[in-house]
């Protein structure tokens, strides 16, 4: 093993759990701080999901064990966010399946008009796929392969801890002294053992492509959230093909057989999965996913596709910024300098809460009933349209000389210590 110095390996690892499939429904966050390649601090906080939007899906409760009762008296994300920002400071973020956690951070924050944090998101799932050859890249399996001790899967702090340990170990093995160095090592094809295949978890350069293109997907076992037929047509709609049995052409095996909490190294596999695992061991690029991991990836993909569609629609709607945002900004008075009250007053749609089915002021898409956005008095359909509305409004206010209260800042508590 190389003796690369990790003195400059600094980051914050993060993991979220959600109440349901909507990314704004954060119910738990775990953070782990790494300094000089060492774990130095951690925090865990239960979060009360946004009001009017705290339906816990039985499936999610089964996975993480967090119930409405457990979070009833805990702070909402707008309160927790300042703790998270104080903890993380200006760090880069590390997460296993980072597009999911980034999307939870952004959607949850946008609901409360909190500025999204800066920093790069490093994905240990994608990195593991590129650096290791395994039959599954689920967090417990990657950890086990790297000789990292077991932790409780789907507990936010424990998952953040495992992601941090994985990033540290990958940096050590790749001889990369920093996160940036590890990034570069991944980008360079010179790295030994790097596999030549697409990474289904990487949706960073999406827009108009089919995320499952080239993937041949086989479902096995009893799926919990969708029927096998639905799952198969989902795959086809995302550009992949769905097959009934595992062959040498199969690239993804999605299994409903496993309790996502107990799918870990040493678990007894069905014949089908054992076959897939043996194929992976002989170097055939086949990957086993739990249903939960698969759906998380699909959801993130769908989010990104929808965001691309919304941006496309918005680009054909010139001058979509409603006139009332300037009028209201002139008249909005901030009670005791409360920035968020001021902003809400300025951006409020004249009709208040959406009835559901109204058009988004930015992209024109219909505002989904029972989505968290239906309840904001703004008539936007999503986090990205909400952020676009705020950006456009701020530009308009500036050019019209409308004064606004100062935006809030977040403490860099840990770094200031
Ligand atoms: Zn929209």
Boltz pocket constraint, residues with backbone or C-beta under 6 A from the ligand:
constraints:
  - pocket:
      binder: B
      contacts: [[A, 310], [A, 360], [A, 361], [A, 362], [A, 363], [A, 364], [A, 365], [A, 380], [A, 381], [A, 382], [A, 385]]
      max_distance: 6.0
